[in-house]
């Protein structure tokens, strides 16, 4: 099977310099959704027709090709003279002996299962169209049948009043016997309201040639919804997210509100996971059994082990959270963070490129960067690992059972020995020996006779 994806449109209503098919849905371009679905069908040939946007579309397609799967060819349609003219540009790139599936780069939610039904309906010798019954089909091409058989497709602007009353619409997605395609395309004419070469006009040619024209239907109407404006893009975004939410619910995940979750990548959940409202998941995120994610948290390429609790308003990126750990609220785990079992990271604590072993705590207002923290360490409020000298970064080591007093600064590279205690307000520039109290603070003075300044009257 060949797949041809039409992606040459300008998208004027998007009001954007970005080509329409490159606008994101769930943080992935519309066209990439279509390509990924096409690849799931394992076609022999895959060709994207581009036009507006110059090199942006083929450059993006080339980058996605690195993800594996069938190679993607691109063909330029210039000028844009309609869908039939677009498919003409693909002819040098497809196999004439295999059927051709035509898809659209701005119709991102068609499922592989629906397309597979269409392909099976077409077989090797039939023209198959994906059609939908719509209550309000305004603006869409109508399927015209006689004695139950499809005889032609008529566009809204060219339809009679009786034809406009038809509810069955053409999605534009079809499977065509490629051996007839060149002849049918050559015979297209543009004597219509748009002055374009419609691909849909091949239906009447197929009927005239005795080629059976059949149809298949998607599982839902939204599968054939296209994007022509930011309004439609937003509507499909919510539809897509609701589909993801329903799939999570079916797998046993508890969502406090299925309408308020955004998955912009892959979310893998164990048993008894609970996700509160407003959470965003990007990249690949794994949540172990019994994990709870608090409201309005953002997780990016993160792994949260079983039993961990993420309190509201946390940001976790490229980080690992150990079993039974408690994070937040308002905590930030930056790339390279690895937390062991039962680690507590509290409000307004930031961890970056650091390892924190089991049962250690930094409960509030601390920055830990480029550090190796042992087990059962307590990090007080206002503690900072000073890891950067303006040019280079250095690591801090805090060994097991150390206690770091509030408002301390650890100037790396420095080591705090096992069981050591740093007094509050210490600025540590040398290693602190194990098991001892280290403190650095100026002598406290009381100045006799000092008076607070009085505001001078003007």
N, C-alpha and C positions, 0 to 999 in steps of 0.2 A: 504494500500500500504506500502511496505517496501522500504527504500532507503539505498543503499550500496555505500559508497564513497571510491574509491581507492586512497590511499595516502601514499603508501609504498616506492615510488621511491627515489633514492639517489639524483638525479639532479646534476650529475657530472659537467655539463656545467655551472652551476651557480657559480662554483668556490668559494664555501662558506661552512663553517661548519654548518650553519643553514639548517635544512631540507627544501627542496624546497617548500613544501606546506605552510611553515610558513613565507616565504618572503612576505613583505607587498605590497599590492596594495591599494592606497588611505588610507594608514596608518592602514590597516586591513589585516591580513594574508589571502593569497589566499584561504586556506581551510575554513576560516570563512565565506568568501563570498559564497562558495558553500553550506555550512551548513545552512546559513541564507536563501538561495533560496530554499533548500530542505525543511526547516521548513515551508516555506510559502505554501507548498503543503499539510501540515498537515498529514504526514505519521504516521502509527502505530508504526513502528520500524525504527530506524536510526542507522546504524553501519558504523564506520570508520575503514578501514584496514590500519594499519601503519606498518612500517618496519625500514627503515633507520632513524636515529635520536634518537633512544632509547626512553626514557621516555618523550622527549620534546613534541611530537605530542599528546599522550594521556593526558599529563598534561595540555596542552593548551585546548584540547577538554573539559576536565573536568571543566576548568574555564569558558568556554563559555556556558556550560550547566547551569550555574547559572543564565544566562540571561532569563531563562524560555523556554517554548516550549517543544517539545517532548524530552525525555531523549536520550542520545547518548551512545551507546555501542562502545567499541573499540576491535579490534582483531588483533593479531600480525601475520604478514606473514614473516616467516623466515625458509628457505631462500626465496628470491623472484624468483619465477619460472613462471612468466607471469600473465596476467590478469585473466585467468581462474582459476589458482591456488589461486589468491587473493580472488576471489569471494567464493571459497570453504571455506575460513576461516570465512566467514560471516554466513554460513548455520545454526550454532547453535543459532544465534542471531536474526533470522528473522522468520516471520509467513509464513508457507508453504501454507496457504490458500489465501494469498494476493499476487498480482503481485509485482515484485521487479524492482525498477528503479536503474540502475547502473550509477553513476556519477564519476567524476574525480576531485581530490583535487587540481589539477593544471589547471583547466579550470574554471575560476572564473566568466565569464560574461554571462553565459547562463541565460536567463530570465525565471521566473516562468511561463510566458504565453506560451513560446515555449515548456517547459516541460509538461505543462498541455495538450497541443495539442497532444504530444506524448503519454501521459497516456490515453487520450480519444481514440486515434487511436488503442491502444493495447487492450482496454477493459479488459475482464477477461481471454481471451483464445488465444490471438495473441501475437506474438513476434514483437515488434515495434522498429525500429531503427531511430535515428535522423541522417539524411543524408544531405549533402550539395554538390552543384555543384561548383567545383573550376576550375578556368582557368589553374592553375598550381598545380596539386595534388601530386607532387613528394613527395615520402616518406610516403604517407598515404595509408591506406587500401581502396581498390576499392569495390564498390557495383556491383556485377555481377547479371544481370537480364536475364531472358529468357521469351520471350513473355510478357515483361513488369513486370514480377514478380521477386522478389528477390529470388535467389537460393543459393547464398553463398557470403562470403566476402573473398577477397584474399589480403594478405599483399604485399607491394611493392617488398620486397625481394623475394617473392615466385611467383610473377605474371609473366605471359607471356608478350610478346611485345604487343599483342592485348589487354590484360587486363590492361596494364599500360596506354593505350590510353583512358580508361574510365575516365570521369571527375567527376562522382558522387562518393563522398568519405564517408567513415564511420567515424562518429565523435567519436565512442566508446560508446556514450550514448544510452542506450536501456532499454526497459521495457520487462521483461521476465516472462512468466507464471511460478510461483515458483514451482508448483506441478511437473513440468518436470525438474526442474533445477538440482537436485541432480543426476539424471540419465545421463543427458547431460554432466555434469561436470566430472562424473566418466568415461565417454567414451572418453574424450579428450586425444589426443596424442601429443607428442612434436617432431615429425619428421618433423621439418621445419628449415629454415635457422637460426633462433634464438635459437632453442632448448628449446622453451617455450611452455606452455599450453595456447593457445590463447582462450579467451572468444568468439571471433568472430566465432570460429569453430562450435559453437552450432547452427549457422544459418543453415548450411547444415543438421544438425541433425533434426532441426525443420521441414525443408522441407521434409526430408525423413519420418518423423512421421506424415505428413499431417497437421502440425500446421501452420496456415497462418503467413507469414512474411510480415509486412507492414512497411511503413515509414512515417515520418513527417519531416517537414523542419523548421528550426528556421527563425526568421524574418531577420536575417543578418548573414553574414559569420563569423563575429568576435565573435558571441556567442559561437562558438565551438573552438575558438583558445586557445591553451594550452601554458604553459610557460615551456621552457626547458633551457633558458639562460637569462642573464640580459638584453640582447637586446630585446628579446621577452617580458620580463616583462615591460620594458620601453615603448614598443609599445602599450601594453595593458593598461598601466597607462594613456597614452594620449588618447586612444580610450575611456576609462572609463570616463575621465574628459570631453571629448567632448560630450559624452552622457549626462552627468550632465549639461553641458553648454546649450545644445539644450533644455533640459527640463526647465531650468530657462528662456530661451528666450521665450519658448512657454507660460510661465506663466506671461510674461510681463516685466521681468527684463531686463534692458539694460546692456549688457556686451560690453565694448569697444573693446575687442578682445576675442571671445569665445575660442581661442586656448591658452590663457594665464590666466587661472584661475585654482586653485586647491582646491577641496572640499574634505576634509578628515574626513567626518562625515556627519552631517545633517545641511543643510543651508535652513532656512525658511525665505522667503522674502515677504514683503507686496507689495502694488502697487507703481509703479514709483520708484523703487530702481535702482540705477546706481552703477556699479562696474567697476573700472578702471583696468588696466592690472597688472598682477603679484601678485594678492592678493591670500592669503592662508586662508582657513577656516577649523578649526579643532574642533572636538567634536560637540556640538550643538550650533549653532549660529542663532540668530533671528534678522532680520533687519526690522524695522517698515516702514510704508509708507513714501516715499520721502527721504529715507536715501541715502547718497552718500558715497561711500568708495573710498578713493584715492589710487593711484597706490602703489603697493608693500607693502600693509598693511597686518598684520597677526592678525586674530581674533580667539581666542580659548575660547570655552564655554562662549560666550559673548552675551549680549542683548543690542541692540542699538535702542532707541525709535524713534518715528516718527520725521522726519525733521532734524535729527542730521547729521552733516557733519564730516566725518573722513578724514582728509587731508593725503597726502602721507606719507609712511614710518612710520606708527604707529603700535604699538604692544599692543593688548588689550586681557587680559586673565582673565577669571573668574570675569568679571566686568560688570557693568550696566551703560550705558550712557543714560542720560535723554533726553527728547524731545528738539529739536532745539539747542542742544549743539554743540560746535565746538571743535574738538580735533586735535592737531598737527599743522604742520607736525612734525615728529620725536618725538612723545609723547609715553610714556609707562604707561599703566594702568594695575597694577598688581592685583592679586587675592584679593577680598574683597572690591574693589573700587565701590562706588555707587555715581553717579553724578546726581544731580537734573536737572531741566529744565534750558536751556540756560546757561549752565556752559561752560566757555572757558578754555581749557587746551592747552597751546601753545608748542612751540618747546623746546625740551630737558627738559620737565617737567615729573617727575615720581610721580605717586600716588599709594600708597599701603595701603590696609586695612583701607580705610578712607571713610567718607561720606562728600560730598560737596553739600550744598544746592543751591537752584536756584539763578541764576544770579551772581554767584561768578566767580573770574578769577584768574588764575595763568598762565600768558602769556609766561613766558620764564625762563628756567634755575632754576628750583626749585625742591626740594624733599619734599613731604608731605606723611608721613607715620604714621599710627596709630593715625589718627586725626579725629576730628569732626568739620567741617567747616560750619558756618552758611551761611545765604544768603547775597548777595551783599558784599562779602568780596573781597578785592584786595590783592593778594599775589605778592610781587615784585620779581625782578630777584635775584637769588642767595639765596633765603630763604630756610632754612632747618629746619625741625622738628627733633630734636635730640631725637629719641624715644628709643634708646638702650644704656644701660650703660655697655655693655659687657656681661651681664648675663640675665637681664630682660628687657622687653619692656614696655613702659608707653605711655599713650595717651595724646595728646594735644587737647585743646578745643579753638576754635576761634569763638566768637559769632558774630551775625549779624552785618554787616556794619563796621567791623574792617578793618584797613588799616595796612598792614605789609610792612614796608619799605625794600628796597633792602638790600641784604647781611645780613639779620638778622638770628639769630639762636634761636630757641625756645626749651629750654631744658626741656623735659617732666619729670614728670607731671606738666603741667602749663596751665593756662587759660588766654586768652585775652578777656576782657569784651566787651560788646556791644558798638560799635562806637569808640573803642579805636584805637589809632594810635601808632605804633612803629616806631621810627626814624630809618633811614638807619644805618646799622652796629650794631644794638642792639643785645646783647646776653641776652636773657630773661631767668632768673632762678627763678623768682617769678611772681605771677599773676600780670597782667597789668590791672588796674582799668578801668571800662567802661568810655567812653567819654573823656579820658585824653590822653595826649602825654607821652609816656614812652620812655626813651632813655638811653642807656648805651654805652658810648664810651670814650676812654681816651682823656684828654685835648690835643688840638693840639699845638704843639711846633715847633718853628723855631730855629734851632741851629746856632747862629752867628759864623762866622769864619770857619765853616766846609767846607772842600774841598773834592771833589770826588777823590778817589785814582787814581794814574796814573800807567799804566802798566810798570813794570820794564823791561828794555831791557836786554836781555841775551847775 
